[in-house]
Amino acid sequence: MDVTPKKCTKIVTLQEHTAKTYQEIASVVGVSLATASRVIKLKQETGSVSPKRKGKCGHKKKTTPTDDASLLRQSKKDPH
């Protein structure tokens, strides 16, 4: 779920403090109905809308810090 924390907060706030339907909330915030439903369900189940991913996302580094330093030295030594 790649929804900004600000949008998540707005979705939950609208759901808790207004009588708007999920479809209306999704339309106001600018997300799909499925996303609005998912955010609200997450809030109800966990009490939070923070993302499940905590660090270590994406590709792992292919080079070690030693490799990085060596490449940097070589590129400074011979930039062409």
PyMOL Python script that loads the backbone (N, CA, C, O; Angstrom):
from pymol import cmd

cmd.read_pdbstr("""\
ATOM      1  N   MET A   1       0.854  -1.167   0.000  1.00  0.00           N
ATOM      2  CA  MET A   1       0.000   0.000   0.000  1.00  0.00           C
ATOM      3  C   MET A   1       0.898   1.227   0.000  1.00  0.00           C
ATOM      4  O   MET A   1       1.506   1.555   1.019  1.00  0.00           O
ATOM      5  N   ASP A   2       0.981   1.892  -1.112  1.00  0.00           N
ATOM      6  CA  ASP A   2       1.822   3.072  -1.199  1.00  0.00           C
ATOM      7  C   ASP A   2       0.964   4.325  -1.145  1.00  0.00           C
ATOM      8  O   ASP A   2       0.812   5.034  -2.140  1.00  0.00           O
ATOM      9  N   VAL A   3       0.414   4.585   0.016  1.00  0.00           N
ATOM     10  CA  VAL A   3      -0.394   5.765   0.252  1.00  0.00           C
ATOM     11  C   VAL A   3       0.352   6.593   1.283  1.00  0.00           C
ATOM     12  O   VAL A   3       0.870   6.055   2.262  1.00  0.00           O
ATOM     13  N   THR A   4       0.410   7.893   1.067  1.00  0.00           N
ATOM     14  CA  THR A   4       1.154   8.739   1.994  1.00  0.00           C
ATOM     15  C   THR A   4       0.520   8.687   3.383  1.00  0.00           C
ATOM     16  O   THR A   4      -0.689   8.489   3.508  1.00  0.00           O
ATOM     17  N   PRO A   5       1.325   8.863   4.416  1.00  0.00           N
ATOM     18  CA  PRO A   5       0.776   8.884   5.775  1.00  0.00           C
ATOM     19  C   PRO A   5      -0.293   9.966   5.950  1.00  0.00           C
ATOM     20  O   PRO A   5      -1.251   9.791   6.703  1.00  0.00           O
ATOM     21  N   LYS A   6      -0.116  11.078   5.249  1.00  0.00           N
ATOM     22  CA  LYS A   6      -1.091  12.173   5.336  1.00  0.00           C
ATOM     23  C   LYS A   6      -2.454  11.723   4.802  1.00  0.00           C
ATOM     24  O   LYS A   6      -3.490  12.023   5.395  1.00  0.00           O
ATOM     25  N   LYS A   7      -2.443  10.999   3.674  1.00  0.00           N
ATOM     26  CA  LYS A   7      -3.700  10.497   3.104  1.00  0.00           C
ATOM     27  C   LYS A   7      -4.326   9.448   4.018  1.00  0.00           C
ATOM     28  O   LYS A   7      -5.545   9.421   4.189  1.00  0.00           O
ATOM     29  N   CYS A   8      -3.502   8.588   4.603  1.00  0.00           N
ATOM     30  CA  CYS A   8      -4.015   7.573   5.525  1.00  0.00           C
ATOM     31  C   CYS A   8      -4.718   8.235   6.702  1.00  0.00           C
ATOM     32  O   CYS A   8      -5.810   7.825   7.097  1.00  0.00           O
ATOM     33  N   THR A   9      -4.086   9.258   7.255  1.00  0.00           N
ATOM     34  CA  THR A   9      -4.667   9.976   8.382  1.00  0.00           C
ATOM     35  C   THR A   9      -5.987  10.628   7.988  1.00  0.00           C
ATOM     36  O   THR A   9      -6.952  10.608   8.752  1.00  0.00           O
ATOM     37  N   LYS A  10      -6.020  11.204   6.797  1.00  0.00           N
ATOM     38  CA  LYS A  10      -7.245  11.854   6.324  1.00  0.00           C
ATOM     39  C   LYS A  10      -8.367  10.833   6.146  1.00  0.00           C
ATOM     40  O   LYS A  10      -9.514  11.103   6.502  1.00  0.00           O
ATOM     41  N   ILE A  11      -8.042   9.669   5.599  1.00  0.00           N
ATOM     42  CA  ILE A  11      -9.037   8.606   5.411  1.00  0.00           C
ATOM     43  C   ILE A  11      -9.637   8.201   6.754  1.00  0.00           C
ATOM     44  O   ILE A  11     -10.857   8.128   6.902  1.00  0.00           O
ATOM     45  N   VAL A  12      -8.771   7.941   7.729  1.00  0.00           N
ATOM     46  CA  VAL A  12      -9.230   7.497   9.045  1.00  0.00           C
ATOM     47  C   VAL A  12     -10.035   8.596   9.737  1.00  0.00           C
ATOM     48  O   VAL A  12     -11.067   8.319  10.349  1.00  0.00           O
ATOM     49  N   THR A  13      -9.569   9.831   9.643  1.00  0.00           N
ATOM     50  CA  THR A  13     -10.274  10.950  10.271  1.00  0.00           C
ATOM     51  C   THR A  13     -11.673  11.108   9.685  1.00  0.00           C
ATOM     52  O   THR A  13     -12.643  11.272  10.426  1.00  0.00           O
ATOM     53  N   LEU A  14     -11.781  11.061   8.365  1.00  0.00           N
ATOM     54  CA  LEU A  14     -13.093  11.177   7.724  1.00  0.00           C
ATOM     55  C   LEU A  14     -14.011  10.030   8.133  1.00  0.00           C
ATOM     56  O   LEU A  14     -15.207  10.234   8.346  1.00  0.00           O
ATOM     57  N   GLN A  15     -13.460   8.839   8.242  1.00  0.00           N
ATOM     58  CA  GLN A  15     -14.268   7.676   8.607  1.00  0.00           C
ATOM     59  C   GLN A  15     -14.762   7.787  10.052  1.00  0.00           C
ATOM     60  O   GLN A  15     -15.900   7.427  10.352  1.00  0.00           O
ATOM     61  N   GLU A  16     -13.903   8.286  10.944  1.00  0.00           N
ATOM     62  CA  GLU A  16     -14.253   8.354  12.361  1.00  0.00           C
ATOM     63  C   GLU A  16     -15.161   9.533  12.698  1.00  0.00           C
ATOM     64  O   GLU A  16     -15.981   9.435  13.611  1.00  0.00           O
ATOM     65  N   HIS A  17     -15.026  10.652  11.973  1.00  0.00           N
ATOM     66  CA  HIS A  17     -15.709  11.879  12.379  1.00  0.00           C
ATOM     67  C   HIS A  17     -16.797  12.363  11.427  1.00  0.00           C
ATOM     68  O   HIS A  17     -17.385  13.420  11.657  1.00  0.00           O
ATOM     69  N   THR A  18     -17.073  11.621  10.378  1.00  0.00           N
ATOM     70  CA  THR A  18     -18.150  12.006   9.467  1.00  0.00           C
ATOM     71  C   THR A  18     -19.010  10.787   9.174  1.00  0.00           C
ATOM     72  O   THR A  18     -18.670   9.664   9.549  1.00  0.00           O
ATOM     73  N   ALA A  19     -20.107  11.019   8.513  1.00  0.00           N
ATOM     74  CA  ALA A  19     -21.002   9.920   8.139  1.00  0.00           C
ATOM     75  C   ALA A  19     -20.809   9.539   6.675  1.00  0.00           C
ATOM     76  O   ALA A  19     -21.688   8.933   6.063  1.00  0.00           O
ATOM     77  N   LYS A  20     -19.654   9.899   6.118  1.00  0.00           N
ATOM     78  CA  LYS A  20     -19.382   9.611   4.708  1.00  0.00           C
ATOM     79  C   LYS A  20     -19.197   8.106   4.492  1.00  0.00           C
ATOM     80  O   LYS A  20     -18.717   7.389   5.370  1.00  0.00           O
ATOM     81  N   THR A  21     -19.585   7.655   3.312  1.00  0.00           N
ATOM     82  CA  THR A  21     -19.371   6.256   2.939  1.00  0.00           C
ATOM     83  C   THR A  21     -17.909   6.076   2.528  1.00  0.00           C
ATOM     84  O   THR A  21     -17.195   7.052   2.299  1.00  0.00           O
ATOM     85  N   TYR A  22     -17.479   4.829   2.439  1.00  0.00           N
ATOM     86  CA  TYR A  22     -16.106   4.556   2.005  1.00  0.00           C
ATOM     87  C   TYR A  22     -15.865   5.126   0.610  1.00  0.00           C
ATOM     88  O   TYR A  22     -14.790   5.657   0.329  1.00  0.00           O
ATOM     89  N   GLN A  23     -16.864   5.015  -0.257  1.00  0.00           N
ATOM     90  CA  GLN A  23     -16.730   5.529  -1.625  1.00  0.00           C
ATOM     91  C   GLN A  23     -16.540   7.045  -1.609  1.00  0.00           C
ATOM     92  O   GLN A  23     -15.711   7.573  -2.352  1.00  0.00           O
ATOM     93  N   GLU A  24     -17.301   7.746  -0.769  1.00  0.00           N
ATOM     94  CA  GLU A  24     -17.169   9.205  -0.668  1.00  0.00           C
ATOM     95  C   GLU A  24     -15.799   9.591  -0.114  1.00  0.00           C
ATOM     96  O   GLU A  24     -15.170  10.534  -0.592  1.00  0.00           O
ATOM     97  N   ILE A  25     -15.350   8.861   0.887  1.00  0.00           N
ATOM     98  CA  ILE A  25     -14.029   9.125   1.476  1.00  0.00           C
ATOM     99  C   ILE A  25     -12.944   8.918   0.426  1.00  0.00           C
ATOM    100  O   ILE A  25     -12.045   9.746   0.286  1.00  0.00           O
ATOM    101  N   ALA A  26     -13.029   7.818  -0.307  1.00  0.00           N
ATOM    102  CA  ALA A  26     -12.038   7.529  -1.352  1.00  0.00           C
ATOM    103  C   ALA A  26     -12.015   8.644  -2.384  1.00  0.00           C
ATOM    104  O   ALA A  26     -10.944   9.061  -2.826  1.00  0.00           O
ATOM    105  N   SER A  27     -13.178   9.123  -2.767  1.00  0.00           N
ATOM    106  CA  SER A  27     -13.279  10.184  -3.765  1.00  0.00           C
ATOM    107  C   SER A  27     -12.674  11.488  -3.251  1.00  0.00           C
ATOM    108  O   SER A  27     -11.946  12.163  -3.979  1.00  0.00           O
ATOM    109  N   VAL A  28     -12.971  11.843  -2.010  1.00  0.00           N
ATOM    110  CA  VAL A  28     -12.456  13.084  -1.418  1.00  0.00           C
ATOM    111  C   VAL A  28     -10.931  13.047  -1.310  1.00  0.00           C
ATOM    112  O   VAL A  28     -10.255  14.026  -1.629  1.00  0.00           O
ATOM    113  N   VAL A  29     -10.399  11.918  -0.861  1.00  0.00           N
ATOM    114  CA  VAL A  29      -8.953  11.801  -0.630  1.00  0.00           C
ATOM    115  C   VAL A  29      -8.188  11.562  -1.928  1.00  0.00           C
ATOM    116  O   VAL A  29      -7.010  11.903  -2.029  1.00  0.00           O
ATOM    117  N   GLY A  30      -8.857  10.978  -2.919  1.00  0.00           N
ATOM    118  CA  GLY A  30      -8.194  10.725  -4.195  1.00  0.00           C
ATOM    119  C   GLY A  30      -7.524   9.369  -4.272  1.00  0.00           C
ATOM    120  O   GLY A  30      -6.472   9.219  -4.894  1.00  0.00           O
ATOM    121  N   VAL A  31      -8.141   8.377  -3.634  1.00  0.00           N
ATOM    122  CA  VAL A  31      -7.630   7.007  -3.694  1.00  0.00           C
ATOM    123  C   VAL A  31      -8.770   6.097  -4.141  1.00  0.00           C
ATOM    124  O   VAL A  31      -9.921   6.526  -4.225  1.00  0.00           O
ATOM    125  N   SER A  32      -8.446   4.853  -4.423  1.00  0.00           N
ATOM    126  CA  SER A  32      -9.488   3.908  -4.835  1.00  0.00           C
ATOM    127  C   SER A  32     -10.297   3.467  -3.616  1.00  0.00           C
ATOM    128  O   SER A  32      -9.868   3.620  -2.472  1.00  0.00           O
ATOM    129  N   LEU A  33     -11.462   2.924  -3.890  1.00  0.00           N
ATOM    130  CA  LEU A  33     -12.312   2.401  -2.821  1.00  0.00           C
ATOM    131  C   LEU A  33     -11.586   1.292  -2.063  1.00  0.00           C
ATOM    132  O   LEU A  33     -11.661   1.217  -0.836  1.00  0.00           O
ATOM    133  N   ALA A  34     -10.886   0.434  -2.799  1.00  0.00           N
ATOM    134  CA  ALA A  34     -10.148  -0.671  -2.172  1.00  0.00           C
ATOM    135  C   ALA A  34      -9.078  -0.148  -1.219  1.00  0.00           C
ATOM    136  O   ALA A  34      -8.887  -0.699  -0.135  1.00  0.00           O
ATOM    137  N   THR A  35      -8.380   0.911  -1.621  1.00  0.00           N
ATOM    138  CA  THR A  35      -7.332   1.481  -0.772  1.00  0.00           C
ATOM    139  C   THR A  35      -7.936   2.079   0.490  1.00  0.00           C
ATOM    140  O   THR A  35      -7.427   1.856   1.589  1.00  0.00           O
ATOM    141  N   ALA A  36      -9.013   2.833   0.340  1.00  0.00           N
ATOM    142  CA  ALA A  36      -9.671   3.431   1.506  1.00  0.00           C
ATOM    143  C   ALA A  36     -10.131   2.337   2.466  1.00  0.00           C
ATOM    144  O   ALA A  36      -9.938   2.450   3.677  1.00  0.00           O
ATOM    145  N   SER A  37     -10.733   1.290   1.936  1.00  0.00           N
ATOM    146  CA  SER A  37     -11.199   0.177   2.770  1.00  0.00           C
ATOM    147  C   SER A  37     -10.035  -0.496   3.487  1.00  0.00           C
ATOM    148  O   SER A  37     -10.133  -0.830   4.668  1.00  0.00           O
ATOM    149  N   ARG A  38      -8.940  -0.690   2.771  1.00  0.00           N
ATOM    150  CA  ARG A  38      -7.760  -1.353   3.339  1.00  0.00           C
ATOM    151  C   ARG A  38      -7.165  -0.524   4.477  1.00  0.00           C
ATOM    152  O   ARG A  38      -6.784  -1.074   5.510  1.00  0.00           O
ATOM    153  N   VAL A  39      -7.082   0.797   4.293  1.00  0.00           N
ATOM    154  CA  VAL A  39      -6.520   1.676   5.327  1.00  0.00           C
ATOM    155  C   VAL A  39      -7.407   1.647   6.571  1.00  0.00           C
ATOM    156  O   VAL A  39      -6.904   1.548   7.690  1.00  0.00           O
ATOM    157  N   ILE A  40      -8.712   1.732   6.381  1.00  0.00           N
ATOM    158  CA  ILE A  40      -9.640   1.721   7.514  1.00  0.00           C
ATOM    159  C   ILE A  40      -9.581   0.379   8.242  1.00  0.00           C
ATOM    160  O   ILE A  40      -9.593   0.338   9.472  1.00  0.00           O
ATOM    161  N   LYS A  41      -9.518  -0.711   7.486  1.00  0.00           N
ATOM    162  CA  LYS A  41      -9.424  -2.040   8.092  1.00  0.00           C
ATOM    163  C   LYS A  41      -8.128  -2.175   8.894  1.00  0.00           C
ATOM    164  O   LYS A  41      -8.135  -2.722   9.997  1.00  0.00           O
ATOM    165  N   LEU A  42      -7.022  -1.679   8.345  1.00  0.00           N
ATOM    166  CA  LEU A  42      -5.732  -1.724   9.038  1.00  0.00           C
ATOM    167  C   LEU A  42      -5.808  -0.963  10.356  1.00  0.00           C
ATOM    168  O   LEU A  42      -5.306  -1.431  11.377  1.00  0.00           O
ATOM    169  N   LYS A  43      -6.433   0.204  10.334  1.00  0.00           N
ATOM    170  CA  LYS A  43      -6.581   1.017  11.545  1.00  0.00           C
ATOM    171  C   LYS A  43      -7.417   0.278  12.581  1.00  0.00           C
ATOM    172  O   LYS A  43      -7.081   0.287  13.765  1.00  0.00           O
ATOM    173  N   GLN A  44      -8.503  -0.360  12.152  1.00  0.00           N
ATOM    174  CA  GLN A  44      -9.377  -1.074  13.081  1.00  0.00           C
ATOM    175  C   GLN A  44      -8.693  -2.307  13.671  1.00  0.00           C
ATOM    176  O   GLN A  44      -8.897  -2.628  14.842  1.00  0.00           O
ATOM    177  N   GLU A  45      -7.892  -2.989  12.875  1.00  0.00           N
ATOM    178  CA  GLU A  45      -7.247  -4.224  13.336  1.00  0.00           C
ATOM    179  C   GLU A  45      -6.013  -3.975  14.192  1.00  0.00           C
ATOM    180  O   GLU A  45      -5.779  -4.681  15.173  1.00  0.00           O
ATOM    181  N   THR A  46      -5.222  -2.966  13.817  1.00  0.00           N
ATOM    182  CA  THR A  46      -3.950  -2.749  14.507  1.00  0.00           C
ATOM    183  C   THR A  46      -3.920  -1.493  15.363  1.00  0.00           C
ATOM    184  O   THR A  46      -3.045  -1.339  16.214  1.00  0.00           O
ATOM    185  N   GLY A  47      -4.873  -0.594  15.142  1.00  0.00           N
ATOM    186  CA  GLY A  47      -4.873   0.665  15.882  1.00  0.00           C
ATOM    187  C   GLY A  47      -3.923   1.684  15.297  1.00  0.00           C
ATOM    188  O   GLY A  47      -3.733   2.759  15.865  1.00  0.00           O
ATOM    189  N   SER A  48      -3.321   1.354  14.162  1.00  0.00           N
ATOM    190  CA  SER A  48      -2.343   2.232  13.526  1.00  0.00           C
ATOM    191  C   SER A  48      -2.458   2.105  12.011  1.00  0.00           C
ATOM    192  O   SER A  48      -2.946   1.100  11.494  1.00  0.00           O
ATOM    193  N   VAL A  49      -2.004   3.131  11.313  1.00  0.00           N
ATOM    194  CA  VAL A  49      -1.978   3.059   9.853  1.00  0.00           C
ATOM    195  C   VAL A  49      -0.549   3.137   9.329  1.00  0.00           C
ATOM    196  O   VAL A  49      -0.322   3.388   8.146  1.00  0.00           O
ATOM    197  N   SER A  50       0.416   2.919  10.229  1.00  0.00           N
ATOM    198  CA  SER A  50       1.804   2.968   9.784  1.00  0.00           C
ATOM    199  C   SER A  50       2.088   1.769   8.883  1.00  0.00           C
ATOM    200  O   SER A  50       1.520   0.694   9.073  1.00  0.00           O
ATOM    201  N   PRO A  51       2.973   1.960   7.896  1.00  0.00           N
ATOM    202  CA  PRO A  51       3.253   0.872   6.959  1.00  0.00           C
ATOM    203  C   PRO A  51       3.897  -0.320   7.646  1.00  0.00           C
ATOM    204  O   PRO A  51       4.588  -0.176   8.655  1.00  0.00           O
ATOM    205  N   LYS A  52       3.660  -1.501   7.083  1.00  0.00           N
ATOM    206  CA  LYS A  52       4.234  -2.720   7.642  1.00  0.00           C
ATOM    207  C   LYS A  52       5.731  -2.801   7.361  1.00  0.00           C
ATOM    208  O   LYS A  52       6.487  -3.406   8.120  1.00  0.00           O
ATOM    209  N   ARG A  53       6.143  -2.181   6.259  1.00  0.00           N
ATOM    210  CA  ARG A  53       7.554  -2.240   5.885  1.00  0.00           C
ATOM    211  C   ARG A  53       8.343  -1.292   6.781  1.00  0.00           C
ATOM    212  O   ARG A  53       8.033  -0.103   6.866  1.00  0.00           O
ATOM    213  N   LYS A  54       9.332  -1.809   7.429  1.00  0.00           N
ATOM    214  CA  LYS A  54      10.179  -1.005   8.300  1.00  0.00           C
ATOM    215  C   LYS A  54      11.628  -1.201   7.875  1.00  0.00           C
ATOM    216  O   LYS A  54      12.253  -2.196   8.241  1.00  0.00           O
ATOM    217  N   GLY A  55      12.158  -0.270   7.116  1.00  0.00           N
ATOM    218  CA  GLY A  55      13.549  -0.353   6.694  1.00  0.00           C
ATOM    219  C   GLY A  55      13.838  -1.586   5.860  1.00  0.00           C
ATOM    220  O   GLY A  55      12.962  -2.426   5.654  1.00  0.00           O
ATOM    221  N   LYS A  56      15.020  -1.688   5.399  1.00  0.00           N
ATOM    222  CA  LYS A  56      15.507  -2.822   4.618  1.00  0.00           C
ATOM    223  C   LYS A  56      14.614  -3.154   3.426  1.00  0.00           C
ATOM    224  O   LYS A  56      14.522  -4.314   3.023  1.00  0.00           O
ATOM    225  N   CYS A  57      13.967  -2.162   2.871  1.00  0.00           N
ATOM    226  CA  CYS A  57      13.158  -2.365   1.674  1.00  0.00           C
ATOM    227  C   CYS A  57      14.045  -2.191   0.449  1.00  0.00           C
ATOM    228  O   CYS A  57      15.098  -1.558   0.526  1.00  0.00           O
ATOM    229  N   GLY A  58      13.635  -2.734  -0.649  1.00  0.00           N
ATOM    230  CA  GLY A  58      14.358  -2.534  -1.897  1.00  0.00           C
ATOM    231  C   GLY A  58      15.484  -3.533  -2.082  1.00  0.00           C
ATOM    232  O   GLY A  58      15.621  -4.501  -1.335  1.00  0.00           O
ATOM    233  N   HIS A  59      16.280  -3.267  -3.098  1.00  0.00           N
ATOM    234  CA  HIS A  59      17.374  -4.168  -3.448  1.00  0.00           C
ATOM    235  C   HIS A  59      18.509  -4.075  -2.435  1.00  0.00           C
ATOM    236  O   HIS A  59      18.783  -3.012  -1.878  1.00  0.00           O
ATOM    237  N   LYS A  60      19.148  -5.187  -2.217  1.00  0.00           N
ATOM    238  CA  LYS A  60      20.313  -5.223  -1.340  1.00  0.00           C
ATOM    239  C   LYS A  60      21.520  -4.717  -2.121  1.00  0.00           C
ATOM    240  O   LYS A  60      21.579  -4.857  -3.342  1.00  0.00           O
ATOM    241  N   LYS A  61      22.484  -4.129  -1.412  1.00  0.00           N
ATOM    242  CA  LYS A  61      23.686  -3.617  -2.072  1.00  0.00           C
ATOM    243  C   LYS A  61      24.485  -4.763  -2.680  1.00  0.00           C
ATOM    244  O   LYS A  61      24.601  -5.839  -2.093  1.00  0.00           O
ATOM    245  N   LYS A  62      25.024  -4.517  -3.847  1.00  0.00           N
ATOM    246  CA  LYS A  62      25.829  -5.524  -4.532  1.00  0.00           C
ATOM    247  C   LYS A  62      27.310  -5.379  -4.198  1.00  0.00           C
ATOM    248  O   LYS A  62      28.088  -6.315  -4.384  1.00  0.00           O
ATOM    249  N   THR A  63      27.694  -4.208  -3.706  1.00  0.00           N
ATOM    250  CA  THR A  63      29.102  -3.976  -3.377  1.00  0.00           C
ATOM    251  C   THR A  63      29.246  -3.766  -1.878  1.00  0.00           C
ATOM    252  O   THR A  63      28.320  -3.323  -1.199  1.00  0.00           O
ATOM    253  N   THR A  64      30.430  -4.097  -1.384  1.00  0.00           N
ATOM    254  CA  THR A  64      30.727  -3.888   0.029  1.00  0.00           C
ATOM    255  C   THR A  64      31.286  -2.478   0.208  1.00  0.00           C
ATOM    256  O   THR A  64      31.655  -1.842  -0.779  1.00  0.00           O
ATOM    257  N   PRO A  65      31.358  -1.980   1.426  1.00  0.00           N
ATOM    258  CA  PRO A  65      31.983  -0.669   1.648  1.00  0.00           C
ATOM    259  C   PRO A  65      33.427  -0.619   1.132  1.00  0.00           C
ATOM    260  O   PRO A  65      33.887   0.422   0.663  1.00  0.00           O
ATOM    261  N   THR A  66      34.131  -1.745   1.222  1.00  0.00           N
ATOM    262  CA  THR A  66      35.502  -1.803   0.702  1.00  0.00           C
ATOM    263  C   THR A  66      35.502  -1.641  -0.812  1.00  0.00           C
ATOM    264  O   THR A  66      36.325  -0.908  -1.361  1.00  0.00           O
ATOM    265  N   ASP A  67      34.582  -2.322  -1.488  1.00  0.00           N
ATOM    266  CA  ASP A  67      34.451  -2.183  -2.943  1.00  0.00           C
ATOM    267  C   ASP A  67      34.132  -0.738  -3.317  1.00  0.00           C
ATOM    268  O   ASP A  67      34.700  -0.196  -4.265  1.00  0.00           O
ATOM    269  N   ASP A  68      33.220  -0.117  -2.565  1.00  0.00           N
ATOM    270  CA  ASP A  68      32.834   1.270  -2.836  1.00  0.00           C
ATOM    271  C   ASP A  68      34.039   2.204  -2.729  1.00  0.00           C
ATOM    272  O   ASP A  68      34.246   3.066  -3.583  1.00  0.00           O
ATOM    273  N   ALA A  69      34.831   2.023  -1.671  1.00  0.00           N
ATOM    274  CA  ALA A  69      36.009   2.870  -1.474  1.00  0.00           C
ATOM    275  C   ALA A  69      37.015   2.664  -2.601  1.00  0.00           C
ATOM    276  O   ALA A  69      37.606   3.624  -3.095  1.00  0.00           O
ATOM    277  N   SER A  70      37.210   1.414  -3.003  1.00  0.00           N
ATOM    278  CA  SER A  70      38.142   1.106  -4.081  1.00  0.00           C
ATOM    279  C   SER A  70      37.681   1.736  -5.395  1.00  0.00           C
ATOM    280  O   SER A  70      38.488   2.326  -6.113  1.00  0.00           O
ATOM    281  N   LEU A  71      36.408   1.618  -5.712  1.00  0.00           N
ATOM    282  CA  LEU A  71      35.867   2.223  -6.934  1.00  0.00           C
ATOM    283  C   LEU A  71      36.014   3.740  -6.910  1.00  0.00           C
ATOM    284  O   LEU A  71      36.337   4.351  -7.929  1.00  0.00           O
ATOM    285  N   LEU A  72      35.778   4.342  -5.759  1.00  0.00           N
ATOM    286  CA  LEU A  72      35.912   5.791  -5.626  1.00  0.00           C
ATOM    287  C   LEU A  72      37.362   6.223  -5.855  1.00  0.00           C
ATOM    288  O   LEU A  72      37.621   7.198  -6.562  1.00  0.00           O
ATOM    289  N   ARG A  73      38.304   5.494  -5.254  1.00  0.00           N
ATOM    290  CA  ARG A  73      39.731   5.812  -5.453  1.00  0.00           C
ATOM    291  C   ARG A  73      40.111   5.693  -6.922  1.00  0.00           C
ATOM    292  O   ARG A  73      40.799   6.563  -7.458  1.00  0.00           O
ATOM    293  N   GLN A  74      39.671   4.626  -7.576  1.00  0.00           N
ATOM    294  CA  GLN A  74      40.006   4.415  -8.983  1.00  0.00           C
ATOM    295  C   GLN A  74      39.412   5.497  -9.869  1.00  0.00           C
ATOM    296  O   GLN A  74      40.063   5.957 -10.808  1.00  0.00           O
ATOM    297  N   SER A  75      38.187   5.908  -9.582  1.00  0.00           N
ATOM    298  CA  SER A  75      37.557   6.930 -10.425  1.00  0.00           C
ATOM    299  C   SER A  75      38.204   8.293 -10.228  1.00  0.00           C
ATOM    300  O   SER A  75      38.265   9.084 -11.170  1.00  0.00           O
ATOM    301  N   LYS A  76      38.686   8.585  -9.028  1.00  0.00           N
ATOM    302  CA  LYS A  76      39.378   9.860  -8.792  1.00  0.00           C
ATOM    303  C   LYS A  76      40.767   9.843  -9.429  1.00  0.00           C
ATOM    304  O   LYS A  76      41.249  10.860  -9.926  1.00  0.00           O
ATOM    305  N   LYS A  77      41.395   8.674  -9.405  1.00  0.00           N
ATOM    306  CA  LYS A  77      42.734   8.520  -9.959  1.00  0.00           C
ATOM    307  C   LYS A  77      42.707   8.639 -11.481  1.00  0.00           C
ATOM    308  O   LYS A  77      43.575   9.288 -12.066  1.00  0.00           O
ATOM    309  N   ASP A  78      41.728   8.024 -12.122  1.00  0.00           N
ATOM    310  CA  ASP A  78      41.617   8.048 -13.580  1.00  0.00           C
ATOM    311  C   ASP A  78      40.157   8.315 -13.964  1.00  0.00           C
ATOM    312  O   ASP A  78      39.402   7.375 -14.212  1.00  0.00           O
ATOM    313  N   PRO A  79      39.757   9.592 -14.016  1.00  0.00           N
ATOM    314  CA  PRO A  79      38.354   9.919 -14.257  1.00  0.00           C
ATOM    315  C   PRO A  79      37.857   9.597 -15.667  1.00  0.00           C
ATOM    316  O   PRO A  79      36.651   9.666 -15.904  1.00  0.00           O
ATOM    317  N   HIS A  80      38.725   9.252 -16.603  1.00  0.00           N
ATOM    318  CA  HIS A  80      38.267   8.984 -17.978  1.00  0.00           C
ATOM    319  C   HIS A  80      38.344   7.552 -18.260  1.00  0.00           C
ATOM    320  O   HIS A  80      38.004   7.120 -19.361  1.00  0.00           O
TER     321      HIS A  80
END
""", "prot")
cmd.dss("prot")
cmd.show_as("cartoon", "prot")
cmd.util.cbc("prot")
cmd.orient("prot")
